[in-house]
Amino acid sequence: MSKQLTTALLLLICTFPIQGGEQPNRVVSINLCTDQLLLMLADSSQIASVSYLAAESNSSFMAEQAQRHQVNHEKIEELLNLKPNLILASEYSNRALIQLMQKLGHRVEIFPLPADIKGIQTNITRMAQLLKQEERGQQIIKQMNQRIDKIIKQQPAVRPKALFYQPNHYTSGRNTLQDTALRVAGWRNLAAELGIEGYNPIDIEDLLMADPEQLFTSPYAPGSHSLAEQQLSHPALQRVTTGRKMIEIDYKYWICGGPMIADAIEQLHRSLPQ
Amino acid sequence: MKQPLALSQSQLIGTLSAILAALFLLSLFIGSNPIPLFQAARDALMDTPSLIALIFSEVRLPRALIALFTGATLGLCGAAMQGLLRNPLASPGLIGSASGAALGAVCMLYFGMSAITTMALPAGGMIGALAATVLVYLLAGRDAGTLTLILAGVAINALALALISLLLNLAPSPYAVREIVLWMMGSIANHSMADFQIMLPGVLLGWFLLIGTGRSLDALTLGEETTTTMGISLPRLRWRIFIAIALAVGSAISITGSIGFIGLVVPHLLRPLVDHQPSRLLLASAIGGAILLLAADICVRLFPAGTDIKVGVLTSLVGAPFFLYLIIKSRRFVL
């Protein structure tokens, strides 16, 4: 009888949610940005669920890996059923949901959206520490830094003028990943030079007066049609870049900051005029 | 001001044209950057590749031209409709042609048809405008009173706007929902010369069809029977005007979205100046409509940058009180 009780007690202790020093083994991510870092850093067995956006190839860099896991839609009942011992969210996740999960005794870690390489490194390091995968984290940072350093060494002496142009006239000014990537790749970012801060619209006349040599865009929903998206095919845009077509850089490289920024930087570098 | 103003048709048209020309020029001057306009125009004409020429020919000129042609279309079609239906409240906006056109254009644009062929967009607008106009006409009946016609128009307008919202919510593009207001209020900002070229053929064809209708509309003021005895076929006249409106309003609205009240206000303001003669009103209303829309667009651009007020908001702000005034005035006659 007492033997049975001891076994039961032991079993109970083993299945009790692990806190502190142990490796979290039921991690749930509710935001695309934390999804991607989780998929990169964790062992497959640690992941309980990622958000549905992680499995969509237009937005997610890790779509293939995400499809092997259960997806969630950021709904409270779903999350409770998953019995998570660590929940990952971004600063733009549903506040009420996070507060509720915390109230119910769950550990929620909130990640900021990085706007530069340093911010990306900080996020990777922090995620690796939470998952007890420090070595893998350092490896990923090292690889990313090597690729970026290689590009920095090849920056041209005279930087050509470029600008990001998105549907509804949005552009990427200072303190954005696009600004960082453009400058690292060897371009000038005209939007930042015009004093635009963050993601904001630019007047088409201002854009033309700035005289960009190359325009870039990141299609969020390729193949869909709207007046906002039609703005990208305004004939003046092609004429100002003397016929040079707008270059598309997939959104998945920077919808969230991550080591895949190196891919975007390499693409931007390759598109420098020879 | 009750006595008829002593202006001959040529004097009136001359004055209106002068105002229109001045506004058109002013419209070209307004933008986020001060550019030397004449230099820019010369560069554009000489094909000198300069930035100011690019801004002139690809940003400012299409905007001014679209305002001019859309305003003229709405004014002209309002005058023709009021003449045909002998109803002071008939206009493309009120009896559903404009929202029908917007619905047709939305069908074509957001579901990829206009990506296959650019002419799908105005074609959608034309079909939508014709369907809405004819539907209202049939709903209200041939000898409809003002009230019946307006009620039928309200119903069709509501239906078209609901369908526009529904379609834009269902559209695959993530940007579609935010554009509902654009189709409902209308905007002539951010268009290119290509857009102007898309709307031009239908607009010109519609105008052309309306040119010869002035005399028949004059005859119609004497009553339908008198008109028929004068050898004018009423069904033919009706269809001619409906198709003309569909072509012109359908093409213009498919580019700009539904801009309200110009077709209602302009013919009313100008009617006393042309001695209440429909034939003289047509051309005057066309120029008047262009003046009103250009002026509204200039005002919209004078707001601080980034406010992005749609031009239709302004025309409705002017038009709606005028509409109320018309209702009160017509009540005085009825009661």
Interface residues (C-beta under 8 A of the other chain):
Chain A: P167 N168 H169 P201 D203 I204 E205 D206 L208 M209 D211 Y220 A221 G223 S224 H225 S226 L227 A228 E229 Q231 H234 P235 A236 R239 V240 T242
Chain B: G31 S32 N33 P49 L51 L54 I55 E58 V59 L109 Y110 F111 G112 S114 A115 A171 P172 S173 P174 Y175 A176 R178 E179 L182 N190 S192 M193 A194 A305 G306
